[in-house]
Amino acid sequence: MIDLRMKGPTVRLGVIGLGGRGRDHARRLAAMPDVKIVAICDNWQPHLDKAFADLWTGPHAIYPKQRAPKGTLRYEEVLARKDLDAICVFTSWETHMRIAMDAMLAGFPVCMEIGAGQSLEECYELCRTSERTGMPVMPLENCCYDRRELALLNMVKQGVFGELVHCQGGYEHDLRDEVGNGDRSHHYRQPHFLLRNGELYPTHEMGPIAKYLGINRGNRILTLSAMASKARGLHAWLEKNRPDLAGRAVNEADVVTSMLKCANGETILLTHDCSLPRPYSRGGRVQGTNGLWQEDGNLIYLEGRTKIDKNDWMHSFEPAEPYLKAYAHPLWTAYEEMERRLVVGGHGGMDWLVERAWIESVQTGTEPPLDCYDAATWMSITVLSEQSIAMGGAPQAMPDYTRGSWMTRGPSKCIETWTLDAIPASAEKPARKRAAKK
Ligand SMILES: NC(=O)c1ccc[n+]([C@@H]2O[C@H](COP(=O)([O-])OP(=O)(O)OC[C@H]3O[C@@H](n4cnc5c(N)ncnc54)[C@H](O)[C@@H]3O)[C@@H](O)[C@H]2O)c1
């Protein structure tokens, strides 16, 4: 039975990086009865002040009656403290890894928000630092714990799609306003869009796909080739909305497409599409020898199961929702059935789940379900795509951060509840059990 009651020993946290995302995590973590935020840091005073209000001094403070600790602008001061059990890094793309490594060197297990990697060297260093210090670092890729992705994982592990052949995913999100006004809101993304040209945000789709395909656990990514479209969307937006920036060149293409090849033969297609008008999508597709699921339209086709329309057999998809319900992951079912009084929402529940997966790994001293090799591989995609685009789409080799152990590494030794490498064997299905009793 999956037990999501929060009843472990108290974890004392230092939280570094308190922009929009960091404060969101901090509020949720602080509301957990077995977590206490003890130290906070942001190198920009207004964000530090906002976090203070959220946690200690504001009208909706999570710890209203407690004495506020001293916040700091220097993360080194947090890492020097002796009264912490673990560190959260919620800073910007270019600072995550450096701070996470310093935290591991200071003897702390770490969780870290992720995004674009900066260099392969840094990705190697993250893995070597984790190996040498024995301190785990968990990338907080929340989409791995989303309802839909968990149901698809369940279907993949149960062989519903047959043998997987191809997966697709994307970060297809109109970010023109956020990026275009990033200099005013002190947001990290703007310089990346002005100066880089690559797959800048691969992890939301790559995390779940990596788990479907067993990347770094019996499979690995071999190569990546990327192509970039022209860059017009953000420039047009700046001309209209930010004439002061309209003279700036924009390097990031409107649509970046990356094709990855895996050691076991599968292909993965990733799309980054963030500067044209469009509704949000993660552009998913999971395809195997029995059929496929696709996100746009939320459709499925399974040979032998999907009823074929004789008048239109070429388009005989069916709605995927009944399958997502029938194959609901036991973790998600347990989440839906738990008492929500103490759960501060976030992206429908996946934020809380990914945070709990990490907190419980700290409480028990066990491996987190996602690790340094996951973070390094996913974040390298940005760097490799930039190199490939600069070289006209030339294939780039993905480093083997596991140094060959991908061939023999089994499922993570994390707490079974949180595993993304298998379906928890001990998971009862409470809803189904109750239905059976009736
Ligand atoms: N998983 C999700 O759904 C999701 C959603 C939003 C953001 N994110 C990720 O979260 C991260 C942060 O995003 P955000 O929107 O909060 O950005 P942000 O720019 O609002 O916040 C980043 C914060 O880090 C601080 N910072 C930067 N360098 C620092 C340093 N050296 N020391 C201390 N503080 C430092 C900045 O001052 C800022 O307050 C990014 O990696 C982003 O990709 C994930």
The ligand as an ORCA input file, in Angstrom:
! r2SCAN-3c Opt
* xyz 0 1
  N       9.513     22.539    -13.146
  C       8.785     23.617    -13.377
  O       7.604     23.519    -13.597
  C       9.462     24.953    -13.348
  C       8.706     26.137    -13.438
  C       9.376     27.361    -13.395
  C      10.759     27.377    -13.274
  N      11.467     26.221    -13.194
  C      12.924     26.216    -13.059
  O      13.240     26.801    -11.794
  C      14.442     27.555    -11.898
  C      14.203     28.983    -11.407
  O      13.203     29.575    -12.177
  P      12.468     30.938    -11.732
  O      11.356     31.121    -12.679
  O      12.197     30.927    -10.281
  O      13.612     32.003    -12.059
  P      13.906     33.392    -11.352
  O      14.868     34.112    -12.212
  O      12.611     34.037    -10.982
  O      14.608     32.958     -9.986
  C      15.934     32.560     -9.867
  C      16.427     33.158     -8.566
  O      17.747     32.679     -8.299
  C      18.481     33.757     -7.769
  N      19.907     33.492     -7.969
  C      20.599     33.426     -9.141
  N      21.908     33.192     -8.910
  C      22.034     33.096     -7.566
  C      23.147     32.870     -6.713
  N      24.377     32.701     -7.191
  N      22.940     32.841     -5.373
  C      21.679     33.024     -4.881
  N      20.600     33.249     -5.639
  C      20.780     33.290     -6.970
  C      17.982     34.974     -8.540
  O      18.253     36.187     -7.856
  C      16.496     34.677     -8.611
  O      15.794     35.208     -7.499
  C      14.870     27.440    -13.363
  O      15.751     26.398    -13.505
  C      13.614     27.078    -14.099
  O      13.875     26.380    -15.262
  C      10.836     25.012    -13.235
*
